[in-house]
Amino acid sequence: MAEQHGAPEQAAAGKSHGGLGGSYKVTVYELENFQGKRCELSAECPNLTDSLLEKVGSIQVESGP
């Protein structure tokens, strides 16, 4: 059950996070040891509870600057 969040308005404007045109992908897990619900992020997400996660137990950075 993975949720993906992005910012289409940033993509349309040619903007990305990471400074010099870089991008990132982070997966946040509700429980420790990469267990439970997860949420894949590739754009700003100021409130993780909007993505159905109440807490963060572990995080995996898959790519980024």
mmCIF file of the N, C-alpha and C atoms, coordinates in Angstrom:
data_MODEL
# 
_entry.id   MODEL 
# 
loop_
_atom_site.group_PDB 
_atom_site.id 
_atom_site.type_symbol 
_atom_site.label_atom_id 
_atom_site.label_alt_id 
_atom_site.label_comp_id 
_atom_site.label_asym_id 
_atom_site.label_entity_id 
_atom_site.label_seq_id 
_atom_site.pdbx_PDB_ins_code 
_atom_site.Cartn_x 
_atom_site.Cartn_y 
_atom_site.Cartn_z 
_atom_site.occupancy 
_atom_site.B_iso_or_equiv 
_atom_site.pdbx_formal_charge 
_atom_site.auth_seq_id 
_atom_site.auth_comp_id 
_atom_site.auth_asym_id 
_atom_site.auth_atom_id 
_atom_site.pdbx_PDB_model_num 
ATOM 1   N N  . MET A 1 1  ? 0.844  -1.179 0.000   1.00 0.00 ? 1  MET A N  1 
ATOM 2   C CA . MET A 1 1  ? 0.000  0.000  0.000   1.00 0.00 ? 1  MET A CA 1 
ATOM 3   C C  . MET A 1 1  ? 0.880  1.229  0.000   1.00 0.00 ? 1  MET A C  1 
ATOM 4   N N  . ALA A 1 2  ? 1.359  1.618  -1.133  1.00 0.00 ? 2  ALA A N  1 
ATOM 5   C CA . ALA A 1 2  ? 2.254  2.761  -1.242  1.00 0.00 ? 2  ALA A CA 1 
ATOM 6   C C  . ALA A 1 2  ? 1.493  3.959  -1.770  1.00 0.00 ? 2  ALA A C  1 
ATOM 7   N N  . GLU A 1 3  ? 1.717  5.077  -1.145  1.00 0.00 ? 3  GLU A N  1 
ATOM 8   C CA . GLU A 1 3  ? 1.153  6.336  -1.604  1.00 0.00 ? 3  GLU A CA 1 
ATOM 9   C C  . GLU A 1 3  ? 2.284  7.116  -2.246  1.00 0.00 ? 3  GLU A C  1 
ATOM 10  N N  . GLN A 1 4  ? 2.014  7.771  -3.341  1.00 0.00 ? 4  GLN A N  1 
ATOM 11  C CA . GLN A 1 4  ? 3.017  8.619  -3.950  1.00 0.00 ? 4  GLN A CA 1 
ATOM 12  C C  . GLN A 1 4  ? 2.503  10.034 -3.974  1.00 0.00 ? 4  GLN A C  1 
ATOM 13  N N  . HIS A 1 5  ? 3.382  10.960 -3.631  1.00 0.00 ? 5  HIS A N  1 
ATOM 14  C CA . HIS A 1 5  ? 3.009  12.362 -3.620  1.00 0.00 ? 5  HIS A CA 1 
ATOM 15  C C  . HIS A 1 5  ? 3.998  13.134 -4.460  1.00 0.00 ? 5  HIS A C  1 
ATOM 16  N N  . GLY A 1 6  ? 3.510  14.083 -5.174  1.00 0.00 ? 6  GLY A N  1 
ATOM 17  C CA . GLY A 1 6  ? 4.346  14.944 -5.986  1.00 0.00 ? 6  GLY A CA 1 
ATOM 18  C C  . GLY A 1 6  ? 3.691  16.295 -6.100  1.00 0.00 ? 6  GLY A C  1 
ATOM 19  N N  . ALA A 1 7  ? 4.366  17.202 -6.737  1.00 0.00 ? 7  ALA A N  1 
ATOM 20  C CA . ALA A 1 7  ? 3.829  18.539 -6.927  1.00 0.00 ? 7  ALA A CA 1 
ATOM 21  C C  . ALA A 1 7  ? 3.766  18.823 -8.418  1.00 0.00 ? 7  ALA A C  1 
ATOM 22  N N  . PRO A 1 8  ? 2.616  18.559 -9.054  1.00 0.00 ? 8  PRO A N  1 
ATOM 23  C CA . PRO A 1 8  ? 2.513  18.760 -10.500 1.00 0.00 ? 8  PRO A CA 1 
ATOM 24  C C  . PRO A 1 8  ? 2.790  20.191 -10.913 1.00 0.00 ? 8  PRO A C  1 
ATOM 25  N N  . GLU A 1 9  ? 2.437  21.150 -10.051 1.00 0.00 ? 9  GLU A N  1 
ATOM 26  C CA . GLU A 1 9  ? 2.682  22.543 -10.413 1.00 0.00 ? 9  GLU A CA 1 
ATOM 27  C C  . GLU A 1 9  ? 4.174  22.832 -10.500 1.00 0.00 ? 9  GLU A C  1 
ATOM 28  N N  . GLN A 1 10 ? 4.989  22.153 -9.691  1.00 0.00 ? 10 GLN A N  1 
ATOM 29  C CA . GLN A 1 10 ? 6.433  22.335 -9.773  1.00 0.00 ? 10 GLN A CA 1 
ATOM 30  C C  . GLN A 1 10 ? 6.983  21.680 -11.024 1.00 0.00 ? 10 GLN A C  1 
ATOM 31  N N  . ALA A 1 11 ? 6.510  20.491 -11.352 1.00 0.00 ? 11 ALA A N  1 
ATOM 32  C CA . ALA A 1 11 ? 6.974  19.798 -12.552 1.00 0.00 ? 11 ALA A CA 1 
ATOM 33  C C  . ALA A 1 11 ? 6.628  20.612 -13.790 1.00 0.00 ? 11 ALA A C  1 
ATOM 34  N N  . ALA A 1 12 ? 5.433  21.182 -13.811 1.00 0.00 ? 12 ALA A N  1 
ATOM 35  C CA . ALA A 1 12 ? 5.007  21.976 -14.960 1.00 0.00 ? 12 ALA A CA 1 
ATOM 36  C C  . ALA A 1 12 ? 5.858  23.230 -15.099 1.00 0.00 ? 12 ALA A C  1 
ATOM 37  N N  . ALA A 1 13 ? 6.306  23.767 -13.964 1.00 0.00 ? 13 ALA A N  1 
ATOM 38  C CA . ALA A 1 13 ? 7.113  24.982 -13.996 1.00 0.00 ? 13 ALA A CA 1 
ATOM 39  C C  . ALA A 1 13 ? 8.591  24.672 -14.177 1.00 0.00 ? 13 ALA A C  1 
ATOM 40  N N  . GLY A 1 14 ? 8.956  23.399 -14.237 1.00 0.00 ? 14 GLY A N  1 
ATOM 41  C CA . GLY A 1 14 ? 10.347 23.007 -14.407 1.00 0.00 ? 14 GLY A CA 1 
ATOM 42  C C  . GLY A 1 14 ? 11.155 23.109 -13.132 1.00 0.00 ? 14 GLY A C  1 
ATOM 43  N N  . LYS A 1 15 ? 10.495 23.152 -11.996 1.00 0.00 ? 15 LYS A N  1 
ATOM 44  C CA . LYS A 1 15 ? 11.186 23.266 -10.713 1.00 0.00 ? 15 LYS A CA 1 
ATOM 45  C C  . LYS A 1 15 ? 11.373 21.889 -10.110 1.00 0.00 ? 15 LYS A C  1 
ATOM 46  N N  . SER A 1 16 ? 12.466 21.706 -9.404  1.00 0.00 ? 16 SER A N  1 
ATOM 47  C CA . SER A 1 16 ? 12.674 20.463 -8.670  1.00 0.00 ? 16 SER A CA 1 
ATOM 48  C C  . SER A 1 16 ? 13.458 20.765 -7.416  1.00 0.00 ? 16 SER A C  1 
ATOM 49  N N  . HIS A 1 17 ? 13.376 19.879 -6.468  1.00 0.00 ? 17 HIS A N  1 
ATOM 50  C CA . HIS A 1 17 ? 14.133 20.033 -5.230  1.00 0.00 ? 17 HIS A CA 1 
ATOM 51  C C  . HIS A 1 17 ? 15.543 19.531 -5.450  1.00 0.00 ? 17 HIS A C  1 
ATOM 52  N N  . GLY A 1 18 ? 16.443 20.000 -4.611  1.00 0.00 ? 18 GLY A N  1 
ATOM 53  C CA . GLY A 1 18 ? 17.800 19.507 -4.681  1.00 0.00 ? 18 GLY A CA 1 
ATOM 54  C C  . GLY A 1 18 ? 18.759 20.493 -5.308  1.00 0.00 ? 18 GLY A C  1 
ATOM 55  N N  . GLY A 1 19 ? 18.355 21.749 -5.472  1.00 0.00 ? 19 GLY A N  1 
ATOM 56  C CA . GLY A 1 19 ? 19.281 22.753 -5.942  1.00 0.00 ? 19 GLY A CA 1 
ATOM 57  C C  . GLY A 1 19 ? 19.422 22.793 -7.437  1.00 0.00 ? 19 GLY A C  1 
ATOM 58  N N  . LEU A 1 20 ? 20.486 22.206 -7.958  1.00 0.00 ? 20 LEU A N  1 
ATOM 59  C CA . LEU A 1 20 ? 20.822 22.340 -9.372  1.00 0.00 ? 20 LEU A CA 1 
ATOM 60  C C  . LEU A 1 20 ? 20.100 21.320 -10.244 1.00 0.00 ? 20 LEU A C  1 
ATOM 61  N N  . GLY A 1 21 ? 18.784 21.316 -10.188 1.00 0.00 ? 21 GLY A N  1 
ATOM 62  C CA . GLY A 1 21 ? 18.018 20.428 -11.046 1.00 0.00 ? 21 GLY A CA 1 
ATOM 63  C C  . GLY A 1 21 ? 17.951 19.001 -10.559 1.00 0.00 ? 21 GLY A C  1 
ATOM 64  N N  . GLY A 1 22 ? 18.383 18.741 -9.330  1.00 0.00 ? 22 GLY A N  1 
ATOM 65  C CA . GLY A 1 22 ? 18.343 17.386 -8.795  1.00 0.00 ? 22 GLY A CA 1 
ATOM 66  C C  . GLY A 1 22 ? 16.938 16.993 -8.392  1.00 0.00 ? 22 GLY A C  1 
ATOM 67  N N  . SER A 1 23 ? 16.750 15.708 -8.205  1.00 0.00 ? 23 SER A N  1 
ATOM 68  C CA . SER A 1 23 ? 15.469 15.219 -7.717  1.00 0.00 ? 23 SER A CA 1 
ATOM 69  C C  . SER A 1 23 ? 15.745 14.195 -6.629  1.00 0.00 ? 23 SER A C  1 
ATOM 70  N N  . TYR A 1 24 ? 14.705 13.816 -5.916  1.00 0.00 ? 24 TYR A N  1 
ATOM 71  C CA . TYR A 1 24 ? 14.901 12.847 -4.854  1.00 0.00 ? 24 TYR A CA 1 
ATOM 72  C C  . TYR A 1 24 ? 13.713 11.910 -4.760  1.00 0.00 ? 24 TYR A C  1 
ATOM 73  N N  . LYS A 1 25 ? 13.937 10.786 -4.087  1.00 0.00 ? 25 LYS A N  1 
ATOM 74  C CA . LYS A 1 25 ? 12.871 9.842  -3.785  1.00 0.00 ? 25 LYS A CA 1 
ATOM 75  C C  . LYS A 1 25 ? 13.142 9.286  -2.392  1.00 0.00 ? 25 LYS A C  1 
ATOM 76  N N  . VAL A 1 26 ? 12.181 9.457  -1.515  1.00 0.00 ? 26 VAL A N  1 
ATOM 77  C CA . VAL A 1 26 ? 12.293 9.020  -0.133  1.00 0.00 ? 26 VAL A CA 1 
ATOM 78  C C  . VAL A 1 26 ? 11.072 8.163  0.185   1.00 0.00 ? 26 VAL A C  1 
ATOM 79  N N  . THR A 1 27 ? 11.291 7.036  0.845   1.00 0.00 ? 27 THR A N  1 
ATOM 80  C CA . THR A 1 27 ? 10.182 6.205  1.301   1.00 0.00 ? 27 THR A CA 1 
ATOM 81  C C  . THR A 1 27 ? 10.152 6.254  2.819   1.00 0.00 ? 27 THR A C  1 
ATOM 82  N N  . VAL A 1 28 ? 9.008  6.637  3.362   1.00 0.00 ? 28 VAL A N  1 
ATOM 83  C CA . VAL A 1 28 ? 8.814  6.757  4.800   1.00 0.00 ? 28 VAL A CA 1 
ATOM 84  C C  . VAL A 1 28 ? 7.916  5.608  5.250   1.00 0.00 ? 28 VAL A C  1 
ATOM 85  N N  . TYR A 1 29 ? 8.336  4.920  6.317   1.00 0.00 ? 29 TYR A N  1 
ATOM 86  C CA . TYR A 1 29 ? 7.583  3.779  6.845   1.00 0.00 ? 29 TYR A CA 1 
ATOM 87  C C  . TYR A 1 29 ? 7.025  4.121  8.222   1.00 0.00 ? 29 TYR A C  1 
ATOM 88  N N  . GLU A 1 30 ? 5.846  3.622  8.505   1.00 0.00 ? 30 GLU A N  1 
ATOM 89  C CA . GLU A 1 30 ? 5.182  3.901  9.769   1.00 0.00 ? 30 GLU A CA 1 
ATOM 90  C C  . GLU A 1 30 ? 5.886  3.240  10.956  1.00 0.00 ? 30 GLU A C  1 
ATOM 91  N N  . LEU A 1 31 ? 6.448  2.049  10.755  1.00 0.00 ? 31 LEU A N  1 
ATOM 92  C CA . LEU A 1 31 ? 7.067  1.292  11.845  1.00 0.00 ? 31 LEU A CA 1 
ATOM 93  C C  . LEU A 1 31 ? 8.575  1.157  11.652  1.00 0.00 ? 31 LEU A C  1 
ATOM 94  N N  . GLU A 1 32 ? 9.263  0.759  12.709  1.00 0.00 ? 32 GLU A N  1 
ATOM 95  C CA . GLU A 1 32 ? 10.697 0.508  12.630  1.00 0.00 ? 32 GLU A CA 1 
ATOM 96  C C  . GLU A 1 32 ? 10.983 -0.663 11.696  1.00 0.00 ? 32 GLU A C  1 
ATOM 97  N N  . ASN A 1 33 ? 12.233 -0.731 11.239  1.00 0.00 ? 33 ASN A N  1 
ATOM 98  C CA . ASN A 1 33 ? 12.703 -1.813 10.364  1.00 0.00 ? 33 ASN A CA 1 
ATOM 99  C C  . ASN A 1 33 ? 11.916 -1.905 9.059   1.00 0.00 ? 33 ASN A C  1 
ATOM 100 N N  . PHE A 1 34 ? 11.490 -0.746 8.551   1.00 0.00 ? 34 PHE A N  1 
ATOM 101 C CA . PHE A 1 34 ? 10.821 -0.655 7.246   1.00 0.00 ? 34 PHE A CA 1 
ATOM 102 C C  . PHE A 1 34 ? 9.557  -1.502 7.175   1.00 0.00 ? 34 PHE A C  1 
ATOM 103 N N  . GLN A 1 35 ? 8.767  -1.447 8.226   1.00 0.00 ? 35 GLN A N  1 
ATOM 104 C CA . GLN A 1 35 ? 7.532  -2.225 8.343   1.00 0.00 ? 35 GLN A CA 1 
ATOM 105 C C  . GLN A 1 35 ? 6.320  -1.286 8.342   1.00 0.00 ? 35 GLN A C  1 
ATOM 106 N N  . GLY A 1 36 ? 5.154  -1.847 8.114   1.00 0.00 ? 36 GLY A N  1 
ATOM 107 C CA . GLY A 1 36 ? 3.902  -1.099 8.196   1.00 0.00 ? 36 GLY A CA 1 
ATOM 108 C C  . GLY A 1 36 ? 3.605  -0.307 6.935   1.00 0.00 ? 36 GLY A C  1 
ATOM 109 N N  . LYS A 1 37 ? 2.685  0.638  7.077   1.00 0.00 ? 37 LYS A N  1 
ATOM 110 C CA . LYS A 1 37 ? 2.318  1.475  5.933   1.00 0.00 ? 37 LYS A CA 1 
ATOM 111 C C  . LYS A 1 37 ? 3.521  2.265  5.467   1.00 0.00 ? 37 LYS A C  1 
ATOM 112 N N  . ARG A 1 38 ? 3.545  2.569  4.173   1.00 0.00 ? 38 ARG A N  1 
ATOM 113 C CA . ARG A 1 38 ? 4.657  3.349  3.647   1.00 0.00 ? 38 ARG A CA 1 
ATOM 114 C C  . ARG A 1 38 ? 4.125  4.436  2.727   1.00 0.00 ? 38 ARG A C  1 
ATOM 115 N N  . CYS A 1 39 ? 4.942  5.443  2.533   1.00 0.00 ? 39 CYS A N  1 
ATOM 116 C CA . CYS A 1 39 ? 4.590  6.560  1.674   1.00 0.00 ? 39 CYS A CA 1 
ATOM 117 C C  . CYS A 1 39 ? 5.837  6.957  0.901   1.00 0.00 ? 39 CYS A C  1 
ATOM 118 N N  . GLU A 1 40 ? 5.746  6.977  -0.426  1.00 0.00 ? 40 GLU A N  1 
ATOM 119 C CA . GLU A 1 40 ? 6.869  7.386  -1.266  1.00 0.00 ? 40 GLU A CA 1 
ATOM 120 C C  . GLU A 1 40 ? 6.727  8.870  -1.581  1.00 0.00 ? 40 GLU A C  1 
ATOM 121 N N  . LEU A 1 41 ? 7.775  9.612  -1.300  1.00 0.00 ? 41 LEU A N  1 
ATOM 122 C CA . LEU A 1 41 ? 7.770  11.056 -1.514  1.00 0.00 ? 41 LEU A CA 1 
ATOM 123 C C  . LEU A 1 41 ? 8.789  11.431 -2.577  1.00 0.00 ? 41 LEU A C  1 
ATOM 124 N N  . SER A 1 42 ? 8.380  12.299 -3.483  1.00 0.00 ? 42 SER A N  1 
ATOM 125 C CA . SER A 1 42 ? 9.308  12.821 -4.486  1.00 0.00 ? 42 SER A CA 1 
ATOM 126 C C  . SER A 1 42 ? 9.138  14.326 -4.641  1.00 0.00 ? 42 SER A C  1 
ATOM 127 N N  . ALA A 1 43 ? 8.381  14.920 -3.740  1.00 0.00 ? 43 ALA A N  1 
ATOM 128 C CA . ALA A 1 43 ? 8.180  16.366 -3.719  1.00 0.00 ? 43 ALA A CA 1 
ATOM 129 C C  . ALA A 1 43 ? 7.840  16.761 -2.286  1.00 0.00 ? 43 ALA A C  1 
ATOM 130 N N  . GLU A 1 44 ? 7.785  18.034 -2.049  1.00 0.00 ? 44 GLU A N  1 
ATOM 131 C CA . GLU A 1 44 ? 7.526  18.540 -0.712  1.00 0.00 ? 44 GLU A CA 1 
ATOM 132 C C  . GLU A 1 44 ? 6.218  17.990 -0.151  1.00 0.00 ? 44 GLU A C  1 
ATOM 133 N N  . CYS A 1 45 ? 6.265  17.580 1.105   1.00 0.00 ? 45 CYS A N  1 
ATOM 134 C CA . CYS A 1 45 ? 5.083  17.080 1.817   1.00 0.00 ? 45 CYS A CA 1 
ATOM 135 C C  . CYS A 1 45 ? 5.144  17.634 3.238   1.00 0.00 ? 45 CYS A C  1 
ATOM 136 N N  . PRO A 1 46 ? 4.573  18.809 3.466   1.00 0.00 ? 46 PRO A N  1 
ATOM 137 C CA . PRO A 1 46 ? 4.704  19.452 4.771   1.00 0.00 ? 46 PRO A CA 1 
ATOM 138 C C  . PRO A 1 46 ? 3.996  18.722 5.914   1.00 0.00 ? 46 PRO A C  1 
ATOM 139 N N  . ASN A 1 47 ? 3.045  17.842 5.607   1.00 0.00 ? 47 ASN A N  1 
ATOM 140 C CA . ASN A 1 47 ? 2.304  17.158 6.655   1.00 0.00 ? 47 ASN A CA 1 
ATOM 141 C C  . ASN A 1 47 ? 2.095  15.697 6.269   1.00 0.00 ? 47 ASN A C  1 
ATOM 142 N N  . LEU A 1 48 ? 2.843  14.802 6.891   1.00 0.00 ? 48 LEU A N  1 
ATOM 143 C CA . LEU A 1 48 ? 2.734  13.379 6.554   1.00 0.00 ? 48 LEU A CA 1 
ATOM 144 C C  . LEU A 1 48 ? 1.395  12.775 6.938   1.00 0.00 ? 48 LEU A C  1 
ATOM 145 N N  . THR A 1 49 ? 0.681  13.379 7.879   1.00 0.00 ? 49 THR A N  1 
ATOM 146 C CA . THR A 1 49 ? -0.626 12.826 8.229   1.00 0.00 ? 49 THR A CA 1 
ATOM 147 C C  . THR A 1 49 ? -1.607 12.974 7.070   1.00 0.00 ? 49 THR A C  1 
ATOM 148 N N  . ASP A 1 50 ? -1.335 13.889 6.141   1.00 0.00 ? 50 ASP A N  1 
ATOM 149 C CA . ASP A 1 50 ? -2.155 13.996 4.930   1.00 0.00 ? 50 ASP A CA 1 
ATOM 150 C C  . ASP A 1 50 ? -1.994 12.753 4.061   1.00 0.00 ? 50 ASP A C  1 
ATOM 151 N N  . SER A 1 51 ? -0.886 12.051 4.207   1.00 0.00 ? 51 SER A N  1 
ATOM 152 C CA . SER A 1 51 ? -0.626 10.848 3.410   1.00 0.00 ? 51 SER A CA 1 
ATOM 153 C C  . SER A 1 51 ? -0.921 9.573  4.201   1.00 0.00 ? 51 SER A C  1 
ATOM 154 N N  . LEU A 1 52 ? -1.749 9.680  5.210   1.00 0.00 ? 52 LEU A N  1 
ATOM 155 C CA . LEU A 1 52 ? -2.242 8.547  5.997   1.00 0.00 ? 52 LEU A CA 1 
ATOM 156 C C  . LEU A 1 52 ? -1.233 7.965  6.979   1.00 0.00 ? 52 LEU A C  1 
ATOM 157 N N  . LEU A 1 53 ? -0.099 8.623  7.208   1.00 0.00 ? 53 LEU A N  1 
ATOM 158 C CA . LEU A 1 53 ? 0.863  8.143  8.201   1.00 0.00 ? 53 LEU A CA 1 
ATOM 159 C C  . LEU A 1 53 ? 0.721  8.977  9.468   1.00 0.00 ? 53 LEU A C  1 
ATOM 160 N N  . GLU A 1 54 ? 0.535  8.314  10.593  1.00 0.00 ? 54 GLU A N  1 
ATOM 161 C CA . GLU A 1 54 ? 0.415  8.997  11.875  1.00 0.00 ? 54 GLU A CA 1 
ATOM 162 C C  . GLU A 1 54 ? 1.796  9.299  12.469  1.00 0.00 ? 54 GLU A C  1 
ATOM 163 N N  . LYS A 1 55 ? 2.768  8.425  12.175  1.00 0.00 ? 55 LYS A N  1 
ATOM 164 C CA . LYS A 1 55 ? 4.116  8.582  12.718  1.00 0.00 ? 55 LYS A CA 1 
ATOM 165 C C  . LYS A 1 55 ? 5.111  7.987  11.730  1.00 0.00 ? 55 LYS A C  1 
ATOM 166 N N  . VAL A 1 56 ? 6.386  8.258  11.958  1.00 0.00 ? 56 VAL A N  1 
ATOM 167 C CA . VAL A 1 56 ? 7.455  7.718  11.112  1.00 0.00 ? 56 VAL A CA 1 
ATOM 168 C C  . VAL A 1 56 ? 8.363  6.869  11.985  1.00 0.00 ? 56 VAL A C  1 
ATOM 169 N N  . GLY A 1 57 ? 8.518  5.599  11.600  1.00 0.00 ? 57 GLY A N  1 
ATOM 170 C CA . GLY A 1 57 ? 9.383  4.694  12.340  1.00 0.00 ? 57 GLY A CA 1 
ATOM 171 C C  . GLY A 1 57 ? 10.714 4.467  11.653  1.00 0.00 ? 57 GLY A C  1 
ATOM 172 N N  . SER A 1 58 ? 10.736 4.603  10.314  1.00 0.00 ? 58 SER A N  1 
ATOM 173 C CA . SER A 1 58 ? 11.979 4.456  9.555   1.00 0.00 ? 58 SER A CA 1 
ATOM 174 C C  . SER A 1 58 ? 11.827 5.167  8.217   1.00 0.00 ? 58 SER A C  1 
ATOM 175 N N  . ILE A 1 59 ? 12.967 5.475  7.629   1.00 0.00 ? 59 ILE A N  1 
ATOM 176 C CA . ILE A 1 59 ? 12.987 6.221  6.375   1.00 0.00 ? 59 ILE A CA 1 
ATOM 177 C C  . ILE A 1 59 ? 14.097 5.672  5.493   1.00 0.00 ? 59 ILE A C  1 
ATOM 178 N N  . GLN A 1 60 ? 13.841 5.605  4.203   1.00 0.00 ? 60 GLN A N  1 
ATOM 179 C CA . GLN A 1 60 ? 14.832 5.120  3.241   1.00 0.00 ? 60 GLN A CA 1 
ATOM 180 C C  . GLN A 1 60 ? 14.979 6.170  2.148   1.00 0.00 ? 60 GLN A C  1 
ATOM 181 N N  . VAL A 1 61 ? 16.192 6.674  1.980   1.00 0.00 ? 61 VAL A N  1 
ATOM 182 C CA . VAL A 1 61 ? 16.480 7.619  0.908   1.00 0.00 ? 61 VAL A CA 1 
ATOM 183 C C  . VAL A 1 61 ? 16.961 6.808  -0.281  1.00 0.00 ? 61 VAL A C  1 
ATOM 184 N N  . GLU A 1 62 ? 16.173 6.804  -1.352  1.00 0.00 ? 62 GLU A N  1 
ATOM 185 C CA . GLU A 1 62 ? 16.503 6.003  -2.524  1.00 0.00 ? 62 GLU A CA 1 
ATOM 186 C C  . GLU A 1 62 ? 17.338 6.774  -3.532  1.00 0.00 ? 62 GLU A C  1 
ATOM 187 N N  . SER A 1 63 ? 17.114 8.061  -3.630  1.00 0.00 ? 63 SER A N  1 
ATOM 188 C CA . SER A 1 63 ? 17.933 8.901  -4.502  1.00 0.00 ? 63 SER A CA 1 
ATOM 189 C C  . SER A 1 63 ? 17.805 10.339 -4.051  1.00 0.00 ? 63 SER A C  1 
ATOM 190 N N  . GLY A 1 64 ? 18.801 11.123 -4.386  1.00 0.00 ? 64 GLY A N  1 
ATOM 191 C CA . GLY A 1 64 ? 18.770 12.529 -4.023  1.00 0.00 ? 64 GLY A CA 1 
ATOM 192 C C  . GLY A 1 64 ? 20.138 13.151 -4.171  1.00 0.00 ? 64 GLY A C  1 
ATOM 193 N N  . PRO A 1 65 ? 20.153 14.457 -4.087  1.00 0.00 ? 65 PRO A N  1 
ATOM 194 C CA . PRO A 1 65 ? 21.434 15.172 -4.224  1.00 0.00 ? 65 PRO A CA 1 
ATOM 195 C C  . PRO A 1 65 ? 22.337 14.964 -3.027  1.00 0.00 ? 65 PRO A C  1 
# 
